[in-house]
Structure formats: C-alpha cells, structure tokens
C-alpha cells in the first residue's frame, strides 16, 4: 500500500482525507455509489482546486474561469466534496443526500443541476471529448477578442479521466483531433489505477498510453505516485508551460486508497465499502470514527481561503475588461452580446425565399444556401462535418477553416470522427449560449453520434445537427447508407426537435427555428434527391413549420367551398410531394382531401389542443401517413382507423425512383390505398 509522501504537511493530509471520507460516508449512507475514485484522486483534486484552478465559487459562471471536468463521472463524490469545501452553493446536507430524490448530488454530475458542474458526465469518454470542445471554443474566442496586452480570455481546461474514458472510442477520436489542432489549453490527468469493474485492466487492456498519446502529438508525463502533491504539482506546472500541445499526465493511483482490504480491487469501484471496512479505513488513515461526514475546521478554512483567491482573480479580470471596453468598445460590446446569447437584429431578414422558377432543389442544397445566406450575420454560427461537407452542403463560404494557425476560422474539419464531433460540439455549446455549433453527416451515421446527441438533449444544449441523405431516396448506395429506423430513434429521444422539411422554403424556415431554439438540440433531416419547390403564393407559408404540422391544401381547393374533407393525407420531407400528387388523383374522383405537411412530431405536440384539433379533427378518422422510413411513431396521429405507408425493412441498391416504385411509395399507390381505406 502506498502512503502519503513524507513532504506533505499534516494540514495537507487533513484536507485530502476530508475529501476521502466525505465520499466514503456519502456512498455508505446512500448504500450506492463509487468510493474508489474519490479515495484515489483526493490528492490530485486537492492540488488542482487549491493551487491551480482559476475559479470563483461565488460566481460559477465567470467567463474567464478555468473549466474542470470529471470525465470519470462515477467518481462524482470527488467533485461534490471539492465544490462543497471550496464554497460553491452546495451544503453538507447536500453531501449527505447523495443520490437521493431532489438532491443537488445525483449519482453522476449533471450540468444545470449542481453549481460548479461544467458538463454532464457518466457515459465514459464524453467528458474527455467535451473538454476538447471547450478548448476549441476558448481558442476561437481568444483569437476573436484578445488584443495585445488584453488577454481577456486565457483559461485552461482541466480533465480527470479514467481507464474507461481512454478505452472508449470517443476518446481516441477527440484526442487525435486535439493533438492535430495543438490545443495547449488542455491539461488531462489520467488515473492509471489498473482496475475496472471486472477486475485488473490486464484482462482487456494493454495499451501503451504514453506512446499512444505521443502519437496523437500530446505532451505526456508520468507521475509515479498520484498521492504526492509535490509530483502532481510539478507535472501540472510543466503542462502549463507547454505552448503547442495538449498535455496528458499519467498518474499512478490506487483505487480505494487507504482501505485495508479493498484498495486496488474492483470491490472498491462501484459499491460501498461496508460498515466494517469504513471503520478499518478510518483507523488506517487515523480519521475519527464519529461523527460521519466529519469536516475539520482547519481543513474547511484552508479550502475556503484557497478558493477566495478566485474573487480576487475575477476582480482583476473585471478591471482589465473595463480598460478593454474603453480601448476596444466595439469588440467589448460584441463580447457582452455574445456571452448574453443575443443575436443580431436583422439576421432573419437574410433568409432566402425560393420559388418554383428556381427549379427542383434537394433540401440539403437549400440548407447550404440558407446557411451561407445567414452566416455573415451570425458570427458565432460555426461547425463542420464528419468529412462530408461537399455532400452535406455545410461549408461556410468566405471564411477560414479552424486550424492551429487559424483559430478564428468557422469551418471545422472533424475528420471521419462522428462521435468525437458530437462530443466536441457539446463542449462548444457548454462554453456560452452565444455559440451556435452545428455538425453534419448522413442520417444513417446517427448511430455513431447518438450517445453524445443524447447528452446534448439531457443538458438541453443548443446544438444543430444536419443529417442529410435522409431516406431510401439516396438510391444506389444501398441499404448500408439508407436510414430506416433513425427518424423513429430521434423522435423517441426527449428534448430533441426533429425537423424534416418538405421543400426548400420549409428548409429555410427550419434553420430559422433552429437558430432561435435554446432549449435543446435540433435535427434537420434533409434529402439527397431534388424536390419540387412549393409555390408560396398557392400554399400556406413555410413559416408554419414551427407548428410542427399544418394544412397544406384542403377540400375547399379541390371540391365545393366549405365541403369537409373525407380523408387526410399527411407526410414529411420528400413524401409531401407524393401525397400532394395523390390528392390530385383523388380530386379528379371528386373526393375531398386534406393534405398536411408534418415536419415535426415534437413541435406539433406542443401546440394548443385547439390548433391540433383543427389540423387533425377528432371526427375525421380516415387518415394516411406516408414516410420513406419506419412507421413507428405515426400511429399517434393516424389512429386506429387510419393507415401508415412506410418501410419496415431495409432498402436496396437502385435508382431512387425504382426504389419508391417497388416499395409502394408513389402517388398512384397512395391514392389507391386511400380509396381502399374509404371503401373499407
């Protein structure tokens, strides 16, 4: 068993053990949790929070604070203990309520829930990627706003990560990009404890982590004893001195440190130590057996005094910013506007309007035109794709790429790293509500991104996903690229708004909604194939897209004025053109039809009952929904007497017209199904 390094003072040892036993007691009381990590990383946490971290517990949102991420979120009692001890709005009673209903100390750290928590972590590797996004965001903002003698943004991102974080694929993707971009504002500490849930890491893991990260162009150091404040301090100082690489500190630690029987075992990872082992551990580390949750006054005073330097740091920053405002008033005004999340007043006037004379246009193409029309008025709209910008139409024209020598560029090249891209976008969004980050790929590759997208939804982050090639309509690439189940997956995810526009104008309106939406991610689902543009003089304005569904044409247009429709045809995206043509076929047979464009389930559900009843009258039960994807989800709007025309199997490789014909997605077959339903 390793011991505290001899150079450490009794007060330092007292402060470190305070973290350990707050964690041990909280996990024991909850009878649930992960005591091992807080016990092993207490000295590292103590060193970071008292010697290096630039933060102000009285103002957790100070814009130039250093960011701290516990990527190994299962060890959250380390973070909660540090937040309480340094004076954040977290009480000892909150610590005692660990993992209980309504507490500020949930089982994994949650953004917006606990003051001082910078991002929601738990799914391993996510915090690692978020940190890279935060590092990118800092570099972008510093390049945009800093001036000689005015470093108004110069913060660092500190991350504690575990074996699990480094095993997950997302960390490989994010680390590779971070090294390529030379993000020297990243300082990561890897807890090399050799233990996972199943036992020794040797069961499944033999990576040479140092060589791996050196291969990613990181600066790497080894710390032989993670309990040594001297070694940890020196390593962090070295990392802070590096000016052209992100840094990784590999610290040899011992999970469950101090536990006589459970140190260095999987038993200390994810379960309480047990009453007897708690007693033995306290005796071993010379800690009072009673009371539980004991916080020595000397330790608390030391932590609070160390954290008080943050107030002084913020005050100095405010003085610098006041001078900055006088010297650079325009930049200061933009800076304030950005961190308040304010948009320029006239950006929406730049939205394009498309006419049928433009010619048929794929919604991915319409999206690209819209994006480039509004981007000059939205300087913090930035993003890129998983190496698919020419296909997803997401390259911003007349602006630089974000590279290590162009940190003010707005075009991001994430490479073929969809999961890393999504995690990085979250880190950018977490930096400020002023950022409007977007990421693009083909819809079928959503699966690579879903864990990060889910966390964006959980945190209600302002991230825009551009998913193109949205159906069998992409044609010859075949079933490996044709999404069938993905729309249903997105629609089933809470806090996500999914928009599948029917034409170019609905696409522009979708971008307008996405830019203005602050309450979670928005997914734009766009076609590869060309689609007709609906004449805005004949059909209701595409602005109605914000209602989720709206009446595109009604019986009064195809029969006698005022005559009630006998059937409803509804659809989204490219299939709206089909149901419009089907309605024309039915019109010739004097059948009154209502056609509904249905771009978003989520937005329609949010509408008042009166509006929903007007669009889908409860008495009109003959309804058909059409979508070139899984029918899952449509039953809510179609009802028991309606019919869903979708695809409940994988696609095939052929021209898209052939696929639509063979899979029953033609105007003629839709009209035939409508007649069958009416005659049933």
NUVO-131818 format. One record per residue (C-alpha): x, y, z; residue in three letters. Coordinates in steps of 0.25 Angstrom, whole numbers, padded with zeros to 4 digits, always signed. Example, Ala and Ser with C-alpha at 12.3 -4.5 7.8 and 13.67 -1.06 7.14 Angstrom:
BEGIN
+0049-0018+0031ala;+0055-0004+0029ser;
REM end
This chain:
BEGIN
+0000+0000+0000unk;+0006+0014-0004unk;+0006+0025+0006unk;+0005+0040+0006unk;+0018+0046+0002unk;+0027+0050+0014unk;+0028+0064+0010unk;+0013+0067+0011unk;+0009+0074+0024unk;-0002+0069+0034unk;-0011+0080+0029unk;-0010+0076+0015unk;-0012+0061+0019unk;-0024+0066+0027unk;-0030+0073+0015unk;-0028+0061+0006unk;-0034+0051+0015unk;-0046+0061+0017unk;-0049+0058+0002unk;-0047+0043+0004unk;-0057+0042+0016unk;-0068+0051+0011unk;-0068+0042-0001unk;-0067+0029+0007unk;-0078+0033+0017unk;-0087+0038+0006unk;-0086+0025-0002unk;-0088+0017+0010unk;-0101+0025+0015unk;-0107+0024+0001unk;-0103+0010+0000unk;-0099+0013-0014unk;-0088+0019-0022unk;-0073+0018-0025unk;-0064+0021-0014unk;-0051+0016-0020unk;-0048+0028-0029unk;-0050+0039-0019unk;-0041+0032-0010unk;-0030+0030-0020unk;-0031+0044-0026unk;-0033+0052-0014unk;-0019+0058-0014unk;-0020+0061-0029unk;-0033+0068-0027unk;-0028+0076-0015unk;-0016+0080-0023unk;-0024+0085-0034unk;-0034+0093-0027unk;-0025+0099-0017unk;-0013+0102-0025unk;-0016+0103-0040unk;-0031+0105-0043unk;-0035+0119-0046unk;-0049+0119-0041unk;-0059+0127-0033unk;-0069+0119-0025unk;-0077+0131-0023unk;-0079+0133-0038unk;-0078+0119-0044unk;-0081+0125-0058unk;-0070+0135-0058unk;-0066+0135-0073unk;-0051+0134-0071unk;-0051+0123-0061unk;-0043+0110-0063unk;-0052+0099-0066unk;-0051+0086-0058unk;-0057+0073-0064unk;-0058+0060-0056unk;-0060+0051-0069unk;-0060+0039-0060unk;-0073+0043-0054unk;-0076+0031-0046unk;-0066+0037-0036unk;-0075+0049-0034unk;-0073+0050-0019unk;-0059+0055-0022unk;-0065+0067-0029unk;-0076+0069-0020unk;-0067+0069-0008unk;-0058+0079-0015unk;-0069+0088-0018unk;-0075+0088-0004unk;-0061+0090+0002unk;-0057+0102-0007unk;-0070+0109-0004unk;-0080+0106-0016unk;-0094+0107-0013unk;-0094+0092-0008unk;-0096+0089+0007unk;-0092+0078+0015unk;-0107+0074+0016unk;-0106+0072+0000unk;-0094+0063+0002unk;-0102+0055+0012unk;-0113+0054+0002unk;-0104+0048-0009unk;-0112+0040-0019unk;-0126+0043-0013unk;-0138+0049-0019unk;-0137+0064-0021unk;-0123+0066-0016unk;-0112+0074-0023unk;-0103+0062-0022unk;-0108+0052-0033unk;-0101+0039-0036unk;-0093+0045-0047unk;-0090+0060-0049unk;-0102+0068-0056unk;-0100+0081-0063unk;-0110+0092-0059unk;-0113+0083-0047unk;-0101+0085-0037unk;-0094+0099-0037unk;-0079+0097-0042unk;-0082+0085-0051unk;-0078+0089-0065unk;-0084+0077-0072unk;-0092+0064-0070unk;-0083+0052-0069unk;-0084+0038-0067unk;-0084+0031-0080unk;-0069+0029-0081unk;-0061+0037-0091unk;-0072+0048-0092unk;-0065+0058-0083unk;-0052+0055-0090unk;-0058+0060-0103unk;-0066+0071-0096unk;-0052+0077-0091unk;-0047+0077-0105unk;-0059+0085-0110unk;-0057+0095-0098unk;-0042+0096-0102unk;-0046+0099-0117unk;-0057+0109-0112unk;-0046+0116-0104unk;-0036+0117-0115unk;-0047+0122-0124unk;-0051+0133-0115unk;-0037+0137-0111unk;-0034+0139-0126unk;-0046+0147-0128unk;-0046+0156-0116unk;-0032+0157-0109unk;-0023+0168-0113unk;-0008+0171-0109unk;-0008+0174-0094unk;-0022+0170-0093unk;-0023+0155-0091unk;-0038+0155-0087unk;-0039+0140-0089unk;-0028+0131-0085unk;-0034+0120-0077unk;-0030+0105-0077unk;-0038+0092-0077unk;-0034+0082-0067unk;-0040+0068-0068unk;-0038+0056-0059unk;-0041+0043-0067unk;-0040+0028-0064unk;-0037+0015-0071unk;-0051+0014-0076unk;-0050+0028-0083unk;-0038+0024-0090unk;-0043+0011-0095unk;-0056+0017-0101unk;-0054+0020-0115unk;-0059+0035-0114unk;-0046+0038-0106unk;-0038+0033-0118unk;-0045+0042-0128unk;-0045+0054-0119unk;-0030+0053-0115unk;-0026+0051-0129unk;-0033+0064-0133unk;-0028+0071-0121unk;-0013+0068-0124unk;-0015+0071-0138unk;-0020+0085-0134unk;-0009+0087-0124unk;-0019+0091-0113unk;-0009+0095-0102unk;-0020+0099-0093unk;-0024+0085-0089unk;-0018+0078-0077unk;-0023+0064-0075unk;-0020+0055-0063unk;-0021+0040-0065unk;-0024+0032-0053unk;-0015+0019-0056unk;-0021+0010-0045unk;-0021-0003-0053unk;-0035-0006-0049unk;-0048-0007-0055unk;-0062-0013-0051unk;-0058-0027-0056unk;-0044-0027-0049unk;-0030-0024-0053unk;-0029-0016-0066unk;-0019-0026-0071unk;-0032-0035-0075unk;-0035-0026-0087unk;-0025-0014-0087unk;-0011-0013-0090unk;-0009+0000-0098unk;+0004+0007-0096unk;-0004+0020-0093unk;+0009+0029-0093unk;+0012+0025-0107unk;-0002+0025-0112unk;-0004+0040-0107unk;+0010+0044-0112unk;+0006+0038-0126unk;-0006+0048-0125unk;+0004+0059-0123unk;+0001+0061-0108unk;+0011+0065-0097unk;+0012+0053-0088unk;+0017+0052-0074unk;+0017+0041-0063unk;+0015+0043-0049unk;+0019+0030-0041unk;+0010+0034-0028unk;-0003+0041-0030unk;-0003+0043-0015unk;+0009+0052-0016unk;+0005+0067-0016unk;+0019+0070-0020unk;+0019+0061-0032unk;+0005+0065-0037unk;+0009+0080-0035unk;+0021+0079-0043unk;+0014+0071-0054unk;+0003+0082-0055unk;+0014+0093-0055unk;+0021+0086-0067unk;+0008+0084-0074unk;+0004+0099-0073unk;+0018+0103-0079unk;+0015+0095-0092unk;+0011+0104-0103unk;+0008+0096-0115unk;+0002+0083-0110unk;-0009+0078-0101unk;-0004+0071-0088unk;-0007+0057-0082unk;-0002+0054-0068unk;-0002+0039-0066unk;-0003+0038-0050unk;-0001+0024-0044unk;-0012+0023-0034unk;-0019+0013-0025unk;-0034+0011-0025unk;-0040+0011-0011unk;-0027+0017-0005unk;-0026+0014+0009unk;-0036+0003+0010unk;-0028-0009+0017unk;-0036-0020+0009unk;-0042-0013-0003unk;-0030-0004-0008unk;-0026-0008-0023unk;-0038-0017-0024unk;-0051-0016-0033unk;-0059-0017-0020unk;-0055-0002-0017unk;-0060+0003-0030unk;-0075+0002-0031unk;-0080-0002-0017unk;-0080+0004-0003unk;-0068-0001+0006unk;-0077-0007+0016unk;-0078-0002+0031unk;-0067-0011+0036unk;-0057-0007+0024unk;-0061+0008+0026unk;-0057+0006+0041unk;-0044+0000+0037unk;-0041+0010+0027unk;-0043+0022+0036unk;-0034+0015+0046unk;-0023+0012+0036unk;-0023+0027+0032unk;-0025+0032+0046unk;-0038+0038+0044unk;-0049+0039+0055unk;-0059+0028+0054unk;-0070+0038+0058unk;-0077+0046+0054unk;-0080+0043+0040unk;-0077+0054+0030unk;-0067+0060+0039unk;-0061+0073+0033unk;-0049+0078+0042unk;-0050+0093+0043unk;-0035+0095+0039unk;-0038+0087+0026unk;-0050+0095+0023unk;-0044+0108+0026unk;-0032+0105+0017unk;-0041+0101+0005unk;-0049+0114+0007unk;-0037+0122+0008unk;-0031+0116-0005unk;-0043+0118-0013unk;-0045+0132-0008unk;-0033+0136-0018unk;-0043+0134-0029unk;-0051+0146-0025unk;-0038+0154-0026unk;-0035+0148-0040unk;-0049+0151-0045unk;-0048+0165-0039unk;-0034+0167-0046unk;-0041+0162-0059unk;-0053+0172-0058unk;-0043+0183-0057unk;-0036+0178-0069unk;-0049+0177-0077unk;-0052+0191-0073unk;-0040+0196-0079unk;-0043+0187-0091unk;-0056+0194-0093unk;-0050+0207-0093unk;-0039+0203-0103unk;-0048+0194-0112unk;-0062+0198-0110unk;-0068+0191-0122unk;-0061+0177-0118unk;-0065+0179-0104unk;-0080+0181-0108unk;-0079+0169-0117unk;-0073+0161-0105unk;-0084+0164-0096unk;-0095+0162-0106unk;-0089+0148-0109unk;-0088+0143-0095unk;-0102+0148-0093unk;-0106+0139-0104unk;-0112+0151-0112unk;-0114+0150-0127unk;-0112+0162-0137unk;-0125+0168-0140unk;-0126+0166-0155unk;-0121+0152-0157unk;-0134+0146-0161unk;-0136+0156-0172unk;-0125+0149-0179unk;-0133+0136-0180unk;-0135+0133-0195unk;-0148+0131-0201unk;-0149+0120-0212unk;-0159+0120-0224unk;-0163+0109-0233unk;-0155+0116-0244unk;-0142+0113-0236unk;-0144+0098-0241unk;-0145+0086-0233unk;-0135+0086-0221unk;-0131+0076-0211unk;-0133+0081-0197unk;-0118+0078-0194unk;-0115+0088-0205unk;-0126+0098-0200unk;-0120+0096-0186unk;-0106+0100-0191unk;-0111+0113-0198unk;-0119+0117-0185unk;-0107+0114-0176unk;-0098+0123-0185unk;-0108+0134-0186unk;-0110+0135-0171unk;-0095+0132-0167unk;-0090+0146-0169unk;-0100+0152-0159unk;-0097+0141-0149unk;-0082+0141-0146unk;-0083+0130-0135unk;-0090+0121-0144unk;-0079+0110-0147unk;-0078+0096-0150unk;-0074+0085-0159unk;-0076+0071-0163unk;-0070+0057-0162unk;-0062+0059-0175unk;-0075+0061-0183unk;-0076+0076-0185unk;-0077+0075-0200unk;-0089+0065-0199unk;-0096+0071-0187unk;-0094+0085-0192unk;-0089+0091-0179unk;-0076+0098-0183unk;-0077+0113-0180unk;-0072+0121-0192unk;-0063+0133-0190unk;-0058+0129-0176unk;-0046+0121-0172unk;-0044+0107-0167unk;-0042+0105-0152unk;-0027+0101-0151unk;-0016+0102-0142unk;-0011+0115-0149unk;-0025+0120-0152unk;-0033+0119-0138unk;-0043+0129-0143unk;-0048+0120-0154unk;-0062+0116-0154unk;-0061+0103-0163unk;-0058+0091-0155unk;-0052+0079-0161unk;-0055+0068-0151unk;-0050+0057-0160unk;-0057+0043-0160unk;-0060+0044-0145unk;-0075+0046-0144unk;-0075+0042-0129unk;-0064+0051-0126unk;-0070+0062-0134unk;-0083+0061-0126unk;-0076+0061-0112unk;-0068+0073-0117unk;-0080+0081-0121unk;-0086+0079-0107unk;-0073+0085-0101unk;-0074+0097-0110unk;-0089+0099-0107unk;-0086+0098-0092unk;-0076+0109-0093unk;-0086+0120-0095unk;-0101+0122-0100unk;-0095+0131-0111unk;-0089+0119-0119unk;-0098+0112-0129unk;-0090+0100-0133unk;-0094+0090-0144unk;-0089+0077-0148unk;-0093+0069-0161unk;-0093+0055-0166unk;-0102+0045-0173unk;-0114+0041-0165unk;-0111+0027-0165unk;-0098+0030-0157unk;-0106+0036-0146unk;-0103+0023-0138unk;-0088+0028-0137unk;-0093+0040-0131unk;-0105+0036-0122unk;-0098+0036-0109unk;-0093+0050-0110unk;-0106+0055-0116unk;-0114+0048-0104unk;-0105+0056-0095unk;-0108+0069-0102unk;-0123+0066-0101unk;-0121+0063-0086unk;-0114+0076-0084unk;-0123+0084-0093unk;-0111+0089-0101unk;-0112+0098-0113unk;-0106+0089-0124unk;-0111+0087-0138unk;-0109+0074-0145unk;-0110+0074-0161unk;-0114+0060-0165unk;-0115+0058-0180unk;-0117+0046-0189unk;-0130+0044-0181unk;-0136+0032-0187unk;-0136+0022-0198unk;-0136+0034-0207unk;-0121+0034-0207unk;-0122+0022-0216unk;-0111+0014-0221unk;-0102+0014-0209unk;-0112+0004-0204unk;-0117-0001-0190unk;-0103+0001-0183unk;-0106+0016-0185unk;-0121+0017-0185unk;-0127+0021-0172unk;-0140+0013-0168unk;-0140+0014-0153unk;-0133+0027-0150unk;-0145+0036-0150unk;-0152+0028-0140unk;-0140+0028-0131unk;-0139+0043-0131unk;-0153+0045-0129unk;-0153+0036-0117unk;-0142+0044-0110unk;-0147+0054-0100unk;-0143+0069-0102unk;-0139+0067-0117unk;-0147+0075-0128unk;-0146+0067-0141unk;-0150+0075-0154unk;-0151+0068-0167unk;-0155+0079-0177unk;-0163+0077-0190unk;-0156+0087-0199unk;-0146+0098-0200unk;-0155+0108-0192unk;-0158+0099-0181unk;-0143+0096-0180unk;-0140+0111-0179unk;-0151+0112-0168unk;-0145+0100-0161unk;-0132+0108-0160unk;-0139+0120-0155unk;-0145+0111-0144unk;-0132+0104-0140unk;-0125+0117-0139unk;-0135+0123-0129unk;-0137+0110-0121unk;-0129+0110-0108unk;-0136+0098-0101unk;-0129+0086-0107unk;-0123+0081-0120unk;-0130+0082-0133unk;-0128+0071-0144unk;-0130+0076-0159unk;-0133+0064-0167unk;-0130+0067-0182unk;-0132+0060-0195unk;-0121+0056-0205unk;-0130+0056-0217unk;-0136+0068-0223unk;-0151+0072-0219unk;-0160+0082-0225unk;-0162+0095-0218unk;-0176+0098-0213unk;-0181+0111-0218unk;-0183+0121-0206unk;-0194+0128-0214unk;-0202+0115-0215unk;-0199+0108-0201unk;-0198+0113-0187unk;-0185+0120-0183unk;-0174+0110-0179unk;-0173+0118-0166unk;-0183+0109-0161unk;-0173+0099-0159unk;-0171+0104-0145unk;-0185+0098-0142unk;-0180+0084-0145unk;-0191+0081-0155unk;-0200+0090-0163unk;-0211+0089-0174unk;-0204+0090-0188unk;-0217+0088-0196unk;-0231+0085-0192unk;-0244+0081-0198unk;-0249+0095-0202unk;-0238+0095-0212unk;-0242+0082-0219unk;-0257+0082-0217unk;-0268+0091-0213unk;-0264+0102-0204unk;-0267+0098-0189unk;-0268+0084-0192unk;-0262+0075-0181unk;-0250+0066-0185unk;-0253+0051-0185unk;-0239+0047-0183unk;-0225+0053-0178unk;-0212+0050-0185unk;-0200+0054-0177unk;-0185+0053-0178unk;-0172+0059-0176unk;-0160+0062-0185unk;-0159+0057-0199unk;-0172+0049-0197unk;-0180+0062-0196unk;-0179+0064-0211unk;-0185+0050-0213unk;-0197+0052-0204unk;-0200+0065-0212unk;-0200+0057-0225unk;-0208+0047-0219unk;-0218+0057-0215unk;-0219+0062-0229unk;-0223+0048-0233unk;-0234+0047-0223unk;-0238+0061-0227unk;-0241+0056-0241unk;-0251+0046-0234unk;-0258+0057-0226unk;-0252+0053-0213unk;-0249+0064-0203unk;-0236+0062-0197unk;-0227+0070-0187unk;-0212+0069-0189unk;-0203+0072-0176unk;-0189+0075-0176unk;-0183+0069-0164unk;-0169+0072-0162unk;-0168+0071-0146unk;-0176+0062-0137unk;-0170+0069-0125unk;-0174+0083-0129unk;-0188+0078-0133unk;-0190+0072-0119unk;-0186+0086-0113unk;-0197+0093-0120unk;-0210+0097-0113unk;-0221+0086-0113unk;-0230+0095-0121unk;-0219+0096-0132unk;-0217+0081-0132unk;-0231+0078-0133unk;-0233+0088-0145unk;-0222+0081-0153unk;-0226+0067-0149unk;-0241+0067-0145unk;-0245+0056-0136unk;-0257+0053-0145unk;-0248+0051-0157unk;-0243+0037-0155unk;-0239+0033-0169unk;-0224+0037-0169unk;-0212+0032-0177unk;-0198+0036-0173unk;-0186+0034-0183unk;-0172+0034-0180unk;-0160+0026-0186unk;-0155+0021-0173unk;-0160+0013-0161unk;-0175+0014-0158unk;-0172+0014-0143unk;-0178+0027-0136unk;-0188+0031-0147unk;-0199+0023-0140unk;-0201+0034-0130unk;-0206+0043-0141unk;-0212+0033-0151unk;-0221+0026-0140unk;-0227+0012-0141unk;-0235+0015-0154unk;-0224+0020-0162unk;-0212+0014-0169unk;-0197+0017-0169unk;-0190+0015-0182unk;-0175+0013-0178unk;-0163+0004-0179unk;-0162-0007-0168unk;-0150-0014-0175unk;-0136-0009-0180unk;-0135-0003-0194unk;-0127-0007-0207unk;-0117-0002-0217unk;-0124+0004-0229unk;-0128+0018-0234unk;-0137+0025-0224unk;-0149+0025-0234unk;-0148+0010-0235unk;-0148+0008-0220unk;-0160+0017-0218unk;-0168+0009-0228unk;-0164-0004-0223unk;-0167-0001-0209unk;-0181+0005-0211unk;-0177+0020-0210unk;-0183+0026-0222unk;-0195+0036-0223unk;-0203+0025-0230unk;-0201+0015-0220unk;-0204+0025-0209unk;-0217+0029-0216unk;-0221+0014-0217unk;-0219+0012-0202unk;-0227+0024-0199unk;-0239+0019-0208unk;-0238+0005-0201unk;-0238+0012-0187unk;-0250+0020-0191unk;-0257+0008-0196unk;-0254-0001-0184unk;
REM end
